[in-house]
Amino acid sequence: MKKTPVQLVTERFQSKEKLVEAVTKLATTELWLDRTHADKGLARTSNAKLLRLHAVLEDAKKRFGSRDKLIAAILELEKRVKDSGYKARLSQYPLPRLIDQHDAAARRSKRAEKKAKPAPKAAKKARSKKARAKAKAA
């Protein structure tokens, strides 16, 4: 049975306040663009959003370390390293969107690599007796 966001919060963090504290601890200026409402803040955000945000922040910190490294990885995967306009646009995106874009670009590049390397073709077998005899004679 799937657990609700409230059950996940109490299981992993004991309370919503501790989850908000963990998210704010991970949301440094290296990773996070602060776009929260000044009056409401993260305390008024839903449990599901906070859980996803915590997971994304942990993943980004572990895999990339900072937003700049993540953006550089996206530019490298999409072969647009010198495109400064695209880099500026990416720098305005929120972190979850950047992570999703990186994963999609990684999948696309893997697919392109598979397509670029054609599989070795197996020799065709002759189907009729005449064709087999011709192949044997040649």
Number of C-alpha atoms within 10 A of each C-alpha: 3 6 9 10 15 15 14 16 20 13 11 11 15 13 14 19 13 14 21 21 14 14 20 14 11 19 18 13 10 13 20 16 15 12 8 10 9 8 8 9 12 19 14 12 13 12 20 14 12 21 20 12 17 20 14 20 24 15 13 21 17 10 10 15 15 18 22 15 15 22 24 17 17 23 20 15 19 14 11 13 15 10 10 11 9 13 17 11 9 21 16 10 12 15 22 16 12 20 19 12 15 21 14 13 18 17 13 14 15 12 11 11 11 11 10 9 8 8 8 6 6 6 6 6 9 12 8 9 9 10 12 13 11 11 11 8 7 6
